[in-house]
Amino acid sequence: MCQDLDILAKRFDAESKVYAEAVHFLQTAAEPHLVAASRRVERALLAFEKAREQLSQHLRLHQCRQAGD
Ligand SMILES: [Zn+2]
């Protein structure tokens, strides 16, 4: 079990939840909060993309996929 992979996978999971929450917040936000809510979505999306990229890069370079071994 690769510890780095574990950390990156957990971060990816966490960032995807933060992003989903931000999207939900934007969908339900009252008008005065729309700009702030959309900025929050943009920031969350960037963090999510970064986590996704780091995870896939690790899998590509380290070849340590969790394949139940
Ligand atoms: Zn690894």
PDB file of the backbone (N, CA, C, O) and the ligand in Angstrom, with CONECT records:
HET     ZN  A 101       1
ATOM      1  N   MET A   1       0.838  -1.202   0.000  1.00  0.00           N
ATOM      2  CA  MET A   1       0.000   0.000   0.000  1.00  0.00           C
ATOM      3  C   MET A   1       0.873   1.253   0.000  1.00  0.00           C
ATOM      4  O   MET A   1       1.707   1.448   0.884  1.00  0.00           O
ATOM      5  N   CYS A   2       0.665   2.089  -1.002  1.00  0.00           N
ATOM      6  CA  CYS A   2       1.472   3.294  -1.144  1.00  0.00           C
ATOM      7  C   CYS A   2       0.855   4.433  -0.324  1.00  0.00           C
ATOM      8  O   CYS A   2      -0.300   4.805  -0.531  1.00  0.00           O
ATOM      9  N   GLN A   3       1.638   4.975   0.601  1.00  0.00           N
ATOM     10  CA  GLN A   3       1.124   6.012   1.494  1.00  0.00           C
ATOM     11  C   GLN A   3       0.794   7.311   0.750  1.00  0.00           C
ATOM     12  O   GLN A   3      -0.205   7.971   1.034  1.00  0.00           O
ATOM     13  N   ASP A   4       1.646   7.654  -0.194  1.00  0.00           N
ATOM     14  CA  ASP A   4       1.397   8.860  -0.990  1.00  0.00           C
ATOM     15  C   ASP A   4       0.081   8.740  -1.754  1.00  0.00           C
ATOM     16  O   ASP A   4      -0.704   9.686  -1.820  1.00  0.00           O
ATOM     17  N   LEU A   5      -0.142   7.576  -2.320  1.00  0.00           N
ATOM     18  CA  LEU A   5      -1.383   7.353  -3.067  1.00  0.00           C
ATOM     19  C   LEU A   5      -2.591   7.503  -2.144  1.00  0.00           C
ATOM     20  O   LEU A   5      -3.603   8.099  -2.513  1.00  0.00           O
ATOM     21  N   ASP A   6      -2.464   6.951  -0.942  1.00  0.00           N
ATOM     22  CA  ASP A   6      -3.537   7.038   0.047  1.00  0.00           C
ATOM     23  C   ASP A   6      -3.861   8.505   0.349  1.00  0.00           C
ATOM     24  O   ASP A   6      -5.026   8.904   0.361  1.00  0.00           O
ATOM     25  N   ILE A   7      -2.813   9.302   0.595  1.00  0.00           N
ATOM     26  CA  ILE A   7      -2.996  10.723   0.895  1.00  0.00           C
ATOM     27  C   ILE A   7      -3.646  11.449  -0.282  1.00  0.00           C
ATOM     28  O   ILE A   7      -4.590  12.218  -0.102  1.00  0.00           O
ATOM     29  N   LEU A   8      -3.129  11.198  -1.492  1.00  0.00           N
ATOM     30  CA  LEU A   8      -3.653  11.882  -2.681  1.00  0.00           C
ATOM     31  C   LEU A   8      -5.094  11.477  -2.961  1.00  0.00           C
ATOM     32  O   LEU A   8      -5.912  12.308  -3.356  1.00  0.00           O
ATOM     33  N   ALA A   9      -5.402  10.198  -2.756  1.00  0.00           N
ATOM     34  CA  ALA A   9      -6.770   9.724  -2.987  1.00  0.00           C
ATOM     35  C   ALA A   9      -7.732  10.356  -1.986  1.00  0.00           C
ATOM     36  O   ALA A   9      -8.853  10.720  -2.341  1.00  0.00           O
ATOM     37  N   LYS A  10      -7.293  10.484  -0.736  1.00  0.00           N
ATOM     38  CA  LYS A  10      -8.136  11.118   0.287  1.00  0.00           C
ATOM     39  C   LYS A  10      -8.340  12.599  -0.017  1.00  0.00           C
ATOM     40  O   LYS A  10      -9.433  13.133   0.167  1.00  0.00           O
ATOM     41  N   ARG A  11      -7.281  13.255  -0.485  1.00  0.00           N
ATOM     42  CA  ARG A  11      -7.399  14.675  -0.814  1.00  0.00           C
ATOM     43  C   ARG A  11      -8.369  14.857  -1.988  1.00  0.00           C
ATOM     44  O   ARG A  11      -9.208  15.758  -1.983  1.00  0.00           O
ATOM     45  N   PHE A  12      -8.236  13.985  -2.989  1.00  0.00           N
ATOM     46  CA  PHE A  12      -9.131  14.037  -4.148  1.00  0.00           C
ATOM     47  C   PHE A  12     -10.587  13.898  -3.698  1.00  0.00           C
ATOM     48  O   PHE A  12     -11.472  14.631  -4.140  1.00  0.00           O
ATOM     49  N   ASP A  13     -10.798  12.937  -2.809  1.00  0.00           N
ATOM     50  CA  ASP A  13     -12.127  12.709  -2.247  1.00  0.00           C
ATOM     51  C   ASP A  13     -12.657  13.943  -1.522  1.00  0.00           C
ATOM     52  O   ASP A  13     -13.797  14.363  -1.721  1.00  0.00           O
ATOM     53  N   ALA A  14     -11.795  14.514  -0.671  1.00  0.00           N
ATOM     54  CA  ALA A  14     -12.191  15.687   0.116  1.00  0.00           C
ATOM     55  C   ALA A  14     -12.492  16.873  -0.792  1.00  0.00           C
ATOM     56  O   ALA A  14     -13.485  17.574  -0.596  1.00  0.00           O
ATOM     57  N   GLU A  15     -11.624  17.098  -1.796  1.00  0.00           N
ATOM     58  CA  GLU A  15     -11.823  18.247  -2.688  1.00  0.00           C
ATOM     59  C   GLU A  15     -13.083  18.073  -3.526  1.00  0.00           C
ATOM     60  O   GLU A  15     -13.764  19.054  -3.827  1.00  0.00           O
ATOM     61  N   SER A  16     -13.399  16.849  -3.902  1.00  0.00           N
ATOM     62  CA  SER A  16     -14.613  16.646  -4.692  1.00  0.00           C
ATOM     63  C   SER A  16     -15.852  16.937  -3.838  1.00  0.00           C
ATOM     64  O   SER A  16     -16.863  17.420  -4.348  1.00  0.00           O
ATOM     65  N   LYS A  17     -15.768  16.647  -2.560  1.00  0.00           N
ATOM     66  CA  LYS A  17     -16.889  16.974  -1.660  1.00  0.00           C
ATOM     67  C   LYS A  17     -17.019  18.485  -1.471  1.00  0.00           C
ATOM     68  O   LYS A  17     -18.121  19.033  -1.500  1.00  0.00           O
ATOM     69  N   VAL A  18     -15.875  19.151  -1.278  1.00  0.00           N
ATOM     70  CA  VAL A  18     -15.886  20.611  -1.125  1.00  0.00           C
ATOM     71  C   VAL A  18     -16.483  21.257  -2.377  1.00  0.00           C
ATOM     72  O   VAL A  18     -17.277  22.194  -2.286  1.00  0.00           O
ATOM     73  N   TYR A  19     -16.093  20.748  -3.536  1.00  0.00           N
ATOM     74  CA  TYR A  19     -16.614  21.282  -4.798  1.00  0.00           C
ATOM     75  C   TYR A  19     -18.127  21.065  -4.894  1.00  0.00           C
ATOM     76  O   TYR A  19     -18.871  21.977  -5.254  1.00  0.00           O
ATOM     77  N   ALA A  20     -18.570  19.853  -4.570  1.00  0.00           N
ATOM     78  CA  ALA A  20     -20.008  19.557  -4.622  1.00  0.00           C
ATOM     79  C   ALA A  20     -20.794  20.467  -3.676  1.00  0.00           C
ATOM     80  O   ALA A  20     -21.889  20.925  -4.001  1.00  0.00           O
ATOM     81  N   GLU A  21     -20.219  20.718  -2.512  1.00  0.00           N
ATOM     82  CA  GLU A  21     -20.876  21.614  -1.552  1.00  0.00           C
ATOM     83  C   GLU A  21     -20.950  23.036  -2.079  1.00  0.00           C
ATOM     84  O   GLU A  21     -21.962  23.719  -1.923  1.00  0.00           O
ATOM     85  N   ALA A  22     -19.863  23.475  -2.708  1.00  0.00           N
ATOM     86  CA  ALA A  22     -19.833  24.833  -3.251  1.00  0.00           C
ATOM     87  C   ALA A  22     -20.878  24.995  -4.356  1.00  0.00           C
ATOM     88  O   ALA A  22     -21.552  26.022  -4.437  1.00  0.00           O
ATOM     89  N   VAL A  23     -21.006  23.976  -5.204  1.00  0.00           N
ATOM     90  CA  VAL A  23     -22.007  24.010  -6.274  1.00  0.00           C
ATOM     91  C   VAL A  23     -23.413  24.062  -5.674  1.00  0.00           C
ATOM     92  O   VAL A  23     -24.265  24.829  -6.122  1.00  0.00           O
ATOM     93  N   HIS A  24     -23.636  23.249  -4.672  1.00  0.00           N
ATOM     94  CA  HIS A  24     -24.938  23.239  -4.009  1.00  0.00           C
ATOM     95  C   HIS A  24     -25.232  24.612  -3.390  1.00  0.00           C
ATOM     96  O   HIS A  24     -26.349  25.122  -3.481  1.00  0.00           O
ATOM     97  N   PHE A  25     -24.210  25.195  -2.760  1.00  0.00           N
ATOM     98  CA  PHE A  25     -24.360  26.511  -2.138  1.00  0.00           C
ATOM     99  C   PHE A  25     -24.711  27.561  -3.195  1.00  0.00           C
ATOM    100  O   PHE A  25     -25.559  28.423  -2.968  1.00  0.00           O
ATOM    101  N   LEU A  26     -24.043  27.476  -4.355  1.00  0.00           N
ATOM    102  CA  LEU A  26     -24.330  28.427  -5.431  1.00  0.00           C
ATOM    103  C   LEU A  26     -25.780  28.272  -5.924  1.00  0.00           C
ATOM    104  O   LEU A  26     -26.471  29.260  -6.174  1.00  0.00           O
ATOM    105  N   GLN A  27     -26.216  27.037  -6.053  1.00  0.00           N
ATOM    106  CA  GLN A  27     -27.573  26.782  -6.556  1.00  0.00           C
ATOM    107  C   GLN A  27     -28.650  27.283  -5.606  1.00  0.00           C
ATOM    108  O   GLN A  27     -29.761  27.611  -6.023  1.00  0.00           O
ATOM    109  N   THR A  28     -28.305  27.337  -4.328  1.00  0.00           N
ATOM    110  CA  THR A  28     -29.315  27.724  -3.347  1.00  0.00           C
ATOM    111  C   THR A  28     -29.083  29.131  -2.789  1.00  0.00           C
ATOM    112  O   THR A  28     -29.844  29.597  -1.941  1.00  0.00           O
ATOM    113  N   ALA A  29     -28.029  29.808  -3.267  1.00  0.00           N
ATOM    114  CA  ALA A  29     -27.679  31.117  -2.710  1.00  0.00           C
ATOM    115  C   ALA A  29     -28.694  32.189  -3.107  1.00  0.00           C
ATOM    116  O   ALA A  29     -29.219  32.197  -4.220  1.00  0.00           O
ATOM    117  N   ALA A  30     -28.947  33.082  -2.171  1.00  0.00           N
ATOM    118  CA  ALA A  30     -29.776  34.245  -2.478  1.00  0.00           C
ATOM    119  C   ALA A  30     -28.951  35.235  -3.294  1.00  0.00           C
ATOM    120  O   ALA A  30     -27.721  35.218  -3.250  1.00  0.00           O
ATOM    121  N   GLU A  31     -29.640  36.095  -4.036  1.00  0.00           N
ATOM    122  CA  GLU A  31     -28.957  36.949  -4.992  1.00  0.00           C
ATOM    123  C   GLU A  31     -27.768  37.756  -4.450  1.00  0.00           C
ATOM    124  O   GLU A  31     -26.740  37.838  -5.123  1.00  0.00           O
ATOM    125  N   PRO A  32     -27.875  38.345  -3.273  1.00  0.00           N
ATOM    126  CA  PRO A  32     -26.709  39.122  -2.794  1.00  0.00           C
ATOM    127  C   PRO A  32     -25.448  38.285  -2.629  1.00  0.00           C
ATOM    128  O   PRO A  32     -24.346  38.829  -2.555  1.00  0.00           O
ATOM    129  N   HIS A  33     -25.602  36.978  -2.572  1.00  0.00           N
ATOM    130  CA  HIS A  33     -24.440  36.108  -2.333  1.00  0.00           C
ATOM    131  C   HIS A  33     -23.947  35.418  -3.600  1.00  0.00           C
ATOM    132  O   HIS A  33     -23.009  34.623  -3.543  1.00  0.00           O
ATOM    133  N   LEU A  34     -24.564  35.709  -4.741  1.00  0.00           N
ATOM    134  CA  LEU A  34     -24.240  34.956  -5.955  1.00  0.00           C
ATOM    135  C   LEU A  34     -22.796  35.110  -6.403  1.00  0.00           C
ATOM    136  O   LEU A  34     -22.160  34.135  -6.802  1.00  0.00           O
ATOM    137  N   VAL A  35     -22.269  36.345  -6.339  1.00  0.00           N
ATOM    138  CA  VAL A  35     -20.895  36.567  -6.786  1.00  0.00           C
ATOM    139  C   VAL A  35     -19.924  35.812  -5.883  1.00  0.00           C
ATOM    140  O   VAL A  35     -19.034  35.107  -6.357  1.00  0.00           O
ATOM    141  N   ALA A  36     -20.111  35.971  -4.586  1.00  0.00           N
ATOM    142  CA  ALA A  36     -19.242  35.259  -3.641  1.00  0.00           C
ATOM    143  C   ALA A  36     -19.375  33.752  -3.824  1.00  0.00           C
ATOM    144  O   ALA A  36     -18.384  33.024  -3.758  1.00  0.00           O
ATOM    145  N   ALA A  37     -20.592  33.289  -4.054  1.00  0.00           N
ATOM    146  CA  ALA A  37     -20.824  31.854  -4.209  1.00  0.00           C
ATOM    147  C   ALA A  37     -20.156  31.324  -5.477  1.00  0.00           C
ATOM    148  O   ALA A  37     -19.613  30.219  -5.471  1.00  0.00           O
ATOM    149  N   SER A  38     -20.190  32.092  -6.558  1.00  0.00           N
ATOM    150  CA  SER A  38     -19.568  31.605  -7.793  1.00  0.00           C
ATOM    151  C   SER A  38     -18.042  31.636  -7.690  1.00  0.00           C
ATOM    152  O   SER A  38     -17.363  30.788  -8.269  1.00  0.00           O
ATOM    153  N   ARG A  39     -17.498  32.619  -6.947  1.00  0.00           N
ATOM    154  CA  ARG A  39     -16.043  32.623  -6.703  1.00  0.00           C
ATOM    155  C   ARG A  39     -15.639  31.373  -5.921  1.00  0.00           C
ATOM    156  O   ARG A  39     -14.604  30.759  -6.181  1.00  0.00           O
ATOM    157  N   ARG A  40     -16.483  31.019  -4.964  1.00  0.00           N
ATOM    158  CA  ARG A  40     -16.203  29.841  -4.150  1.00  0.00           C
ATOM    159  C   ARG A  40     -16.188  28.586  -5.030  1.00  0.00           C
ATOM    160  O   ARG A  40     -15.351  27.703  -4.842  1.00  0.00           O
ATOM    161  N   VAL A  41     -17.105  28.514  -5.978  1.00  0.00           N
ATOM    162  CA  VAL A  41     -17.139  27.375  -6.903  1.00  0.00           C
ATOM    163  C   VAL A  41     -15.868  27.341  -7.752  1.00  0.00           C
ATOM    164  O   VAL A  41     -15.275  26.281  -7.953  1.00  0.00           O
ATOM    165  N   GLU A  42     -15.452  28.516  -8.250  1.00  0.00           N
ATOM    166  CA  GLU A  42     -14.231  28.579  -9.069  1.00  0.00           C
ATOM    167  C   GLU A  42     -13.015  28.091  -8.281  1.00  0.00           C
ATOM    168  O   GLU A  42     -12.214  27.296  -8.774  1.00  0.00           O
ATOM    169  N   ARG A  43     -12.896  28.586  -7.044  1.00  0.00           N
ATOM    170  CA  ARG A  43     -11.753  28.174  -6.211  1.00  0.00           C
ATOM    171  C   ARG A  43     -11.797  26.681  -5.930  1.00  0.00           C
ATOM    172  O   ARG A  43     -10.775  25.997  -5.997  1.00  0.00           O
ATOM    173  N   ALA A  44     -12.996  26.176  -5.614  1.00  0.00           N
ATOM    174  CA  ALA A  44     -13.140  24.753  -5.300  1.00  0.00           C
ATOM    175  C   ALA A  44     -12.829  23.896  -6.522  1.00  0.00           C
ATOM    176  O   ALA A  44     -12.245  22.818  -6.407  1.00  0.00           O
ATOM    177  N   LEU A  45     -13.229  24.389  -7.697  1.00  0.00           N
ATOM    178  CA  LEU A  45     -12.954  23.639  -8.923  1.00  0.00           C
ATOM    179  C   LEU A  45     -11.455  23.569  -9.187  1.00  0.00           C
ATOM    180  O   LEU A  45     -10.943  22.517  -9.571  1.00  0.00           O
ATOM    181  N   LEU A  46     -10.747  24.680  -8.986  1.00  0.00           N
ATOM    182  CA  LEU A  46      -9.296  24.686  -9.182  1.00  0.00           C
ATOM    183  C   LEU A  46      -8.617  23.691  -8.236  1.00  0.00           C
ATOM    184  O   LEU A  46      -7.730  22.938  -8.641  1.00  0.00           O
ATOM    185  N   ALA A  47      -9.041  23.701  -6.988  1.00  0.00           N
ATOM    186  CA  ALA A  47      -8.454  22.784  -6.008  1.00  0.00           C
ATOM    187  C   ALA A  47      -8.756  21.331  -6.379  1.00  0.00           C
ATOM    188  O   ALA A  47      -7.905  20.454  -6.234  1.00  0.00           O
ATOM    189  N   PHE A  48      -9.961  21.092  -6.853  1.00  0.00           N
ATOM    190  CA  PHE A  48     -10.365  19.751  -7.266  1.00  0.00           C
ATOM    191  C   PHE A  48      -9.546  19.281  -8.461  1.00  0.00           C
ATOM    192  O   PHE A  48      -9.053  18.153  -8.487  1.00  0.00           O
ATOM    193  N   GLU A  49      -9.406  20.168  -9.461  1.00  0.00           N
ATOM    194  CA  GLU A  49      -8.615  19.825 -10.656  1.00  0.00           C
ATOM    195  C   GLU A  49      -7.166  19.517 -10.280  1.00  0.00           C
ATOM    196  O   GLU A  49      -6.552  18.600 -10.824  1.00  0.00           O
ATOM    197  N   LYS A  50      -6.636  20.293  -9.346  1.00  0.00           N
ATOM    198  CA  LYS A  50      -5.256  20.106  -8.930  1.00  0.00           C
ATOM    199  C   LYS A  50      -5.094  18.749  -8.233  1.00  0.00           C
ATOM    200  O   LYS A  50      -4.142  18.014  -8.497  1.00  0.00           O
ATOM    201  N   ALA A  51      -6.027  18.436  -7.352  1.00  0.00           N
ATOM    202  CA  ALA A  51      -5.978  17.150  -6.650  1.00  0.00           C
ATOM    203  C   ALA A  51      -6.096  15.990  -7.637  1.00  0.00           C
ATOM    204  O   ALA A  51      -5.415  14.974  -7.506  1.00  0.00           O
ATOM    205  N   ARG A  52      -6.970  16.161  -8.622  1.00  0.00           N
ATOM    206  CA  ARG A  52      -7.171  15.114  -9.632  1.00  0.00           C
ATOM    207  C   ARG A  52      -5.898  14.909 -10.458  1.00  0.00           C
ATOM    208  O   ARG A  52      -5.498  13.782 -10.750  1.00  0.00           O
ATOM    209  N   GLU A  53      -5.273  16.038 -10.826  1.00  0.00           N
ATOM    210  CA  GLU A  53      -4.046  15.975 -11.621  1.00  0.00           C
ATOM    211  C   GLU A  53      -2.913  15.303 -10.839  1.00  0.00           C
ATOM    212  O   GLU A  53      -2.174  14.479 -11.377  1.00  0.00           O
ATOM    213  N   GLN A  54      -2.790  15.675  -9.550  1.00  0.00           N
ATOM    214  CA  GLN A  54      -1.733  15.085  -8.724  1.00  0.00           C
ATOM    215  C   GLN A  54      -1.943  13.589  -8.542  1.00  0.00           C
ATOM    216  O   GLN A  54      -0.990  12.810  -8.559  1.00  0.00           O
ATOM    217  N   LEU A  55      -3.196  13.200  -8.369  1.00  0.00           N
ATOM    218  CA  LEU A  55      -3.504  11.776  -8.218  1.00  0.00           C
ATOM    219  C   LEU A  55      -3.177  11.004  -9.498  1.00  0.00           C
ATOM    220  O   LEU A  55      -2.550   9.947  -9.442  1.00  0.00           O
ATOM    221  N   SER A  56      -3.597  11.525 -10.636  1.00  0.00           N
ATOM    222  CA  SER A  56      -3.365  10.782 -11.877  1.00  0.00           C
ATOM    223  C   SER A  56      -1.883  10.781 -12.239  1.00  0.00           C
ATOM    224  O   SER A  56      -1.372   9.808 -12.795  1.00  0.00           O
ATOM    225  N   GLN A  57      -1.191  11.890 -11.917  1.00  0.00           N
ATOM    226  CA  GLN A  57       0.249  11.934 -12.170  1.00  0.00           C
ATOM    227  C   GLN A  57       0.979  10.908 -11.305  1.00  0.00           C
ATOM    228  O   GLN A  57       1.899  10.235 -11.770  1.00  0.00           O
ATOM    229  N   HIS A  58       0.565  10.797 -10.056  1.00  0.00           N
ATOM    230  CA  HIS A  58       1.191   9.812  -9.178  1.00  0.00           C
ATOM    231  C   HIS A  58       0.980   8.395  -9.720  1.00  0.00           C
ATOM    232  O   HIS A  58       1.906   7.585  -9.751  1.00  0.00           O
ATOM    233  N   LEU A  59      -0.234   8.117 -10.139  1.00  0.00           N
ATOM    234  CA  LEU A  59      -0.528   6.779 -10.674  1.00  0.00           C
ATOM    235  C   LEU A  59       0.289   6.486 -11.924  1.00  0.00           C
ATOM    236  O   LEU A  59       0.728   5.358 -12.149  1.00  0.00           O
ATOM    237  N   ARG A  60       0.484   7.526 -12.736  1.00  0.00           N
ATOM    238  CA  ARG A  60       1.238   7.376 -13.976  1.00  0.00           C
ATOM    239  C   ARG A  60       2.714   7.088 -13.690  1.00  0.00           C
ATOM    240  O   ARG A  60       3.323   6.208 -14.298  1.00  0.00           O
ATOM    241  N   LEU A  61       3.274   7.860 -12.742  1.00  0.00           N
ATOM    242  CA  LEU A  61       4.716   7.786 -12.507  1.00  0.00           C
ATOM    243  C   LEU A  61       5.098   6.675 -11.543  1.00  0.00           C
ATOM    244  O   LEU A  61       6.168   6.082 -11.674  1.00  0.00           O
ATOM    245  N   HIS A  62       4.241   6.389 -10.584  1.00  0.00           N
ATOM    246  CA  HIS A  62       4.613   5.489  -9.513  1.00  0.00           C
ATOM    247  C   HIS A  62       4.144   4.064  -9.736  1.00  0.00           C
ATOM    248  O   HIS A  62       4.684   3.125  -9.150  1.00  0.00           O
ATOM    249  N   GLN A  63       3.140   3.905 -10.582  1.00  0.00           N
ATOM    250  CA  GLN A  63       2.650   2.565 -10.929  1.00  0.00           C
ATOM    251  C   GLN A  63       2.299   1.747  -9.694  1.00  0.00           C
ATOM    252  O   GLN A  63       2.710   0.593  -9.583  1.00  0.00           O
ATOM    253  N   CYS A  64       1.550   2.325  -8.772  1.00  0.00           N
ATOM    254  CA  CYS A  64       1.285   1.644  -7.495  1.00  0.00           C
ATOM    255  C   CYS A  64      -0.222   1.502  -7.248  1.00  0.00           C
ATOM    256  O   CYS A  64      -0.673   1.471  -6.103  1.00  0.00           O
ATOM    257  N   ARG A  65      -0.978   1.418  -8.322  1.00  0.00           N
ATOM    258  CA  ARG A  65      -2.428   1.306  -8.243  1.00  0.00           C
ATOM    259  C   ARG A  65      -2.888   0.335  -7.147  1.00  0.00           C
ATOM    260  O   ARG A  65      -2.328  -0.750  -6.990  1.00  0.00           O
ATOM    261  N   GLN A  66      -3.922   0.747  -6.390  1.00  0.00           N
ATOM    262  CA  GLN A  66      -4.468  -0.127  -5.339  1.00  0.00           C
ATOM    263  C   GLN A  66      -5.318  -1.215  -5.973  1.00  0.00           C
ATOM    264  O   GLN A  66      -6.534  -1.063  -6.088  1.00  0.00           O
ATOM    265  N   ALA A  67      -4.706  -2.288  -6.377  1.00  0.00           N
ATOM    266  CA  ALA A  67      -5.468  -3.330  -7.078  1.00  0.00           C
ATOM    267  C   ALA A  67      -5.720  -4.529  -6.185  1.00  0.00           C
ATOM    268  O   ALA A  67      -5.681  -5.673  -6.637  1.00  0.00           O
ATOM    269  N   GLY A  68      -5.981  -4.254  -4.900  1.00  0.00           N
ATOM    270  CA  GLY A  68      -6.295  -5.320  -3.958  1.00  0.00           C
ATOM    271  C   GLY A  68      -5.187  -6.359  -3.834  1.00  0.00           C
ATOM    272  O   GLY A  68      -5.474  -7.540  -3.637  1.00  0.00           O
ATOM    273  N   ASP A  69      -3.932  -5.943  -3.945  1.00  0.00           N
ATOM    274  CA  ASP A  69      -2.847  -6.923  -3.816  1.00  0.00           C
ATOM    275  C   ASP A  69      -2.211  -6.910  -2.412  1.00  0.00           C
ATOM    276  O   ASP A  69      -1.286  -7.677  -2.147  1.00  0.00           O
TER     277      ASP A  69
HETATM  278 ZN    ZN A 101       2.568   5.403  -5.121  1.00  0.00          ZN2+
END
